[in-house]
Amino acid sequence: MCEDFDEDFCQCPRCSGWGEINCHCGGDLCVCENYGSAPCPLCYGDGEVSEAQHNHYLECQRENARLFAEARAKIDAETES
C-alpha cells in the first residue's frame, strides 16, 4: 500500500474531490466573477468531507431521486388519463 494513502480520506461526492464545481449562475453559462467554476459548497474547496457529510449527501440524493420519480409517475399518470 502506498505510504501517502490516507485511510480517513473521504472524497467529496459533490465535486469528486476537485474542490470546484461548474458555475451555472446564468443557467448554462456563467455570468458572474467565477468565470465558469466556483468553490464546492459541500467541501469548501478542500476536496474531502467527513464520512458523516458524505453519507448525508448521498442520502439526500437518494431522497431527491425518489421524490422526482414519484412526481414523474404522477405526471405520467395524469397525462395518460
Sequence and secondary structure as in RCSB ss.txt:
>XXXX:A:sequence
MCEDFDEDFCQCPRCSGWGEINCHCGGDLCVCENYGSAPCPLCYGDGEVSEAQHNHYLECQRENARLFAEARAKI
DAETES
>XXXX:A:secstr
  TT  TT  B TTTTTSSEEE  TTSSS  STTTTEEE TTTTTSSB  HHHHHHHHHHHHHHHHHHHHHHHHH
HHHHH 
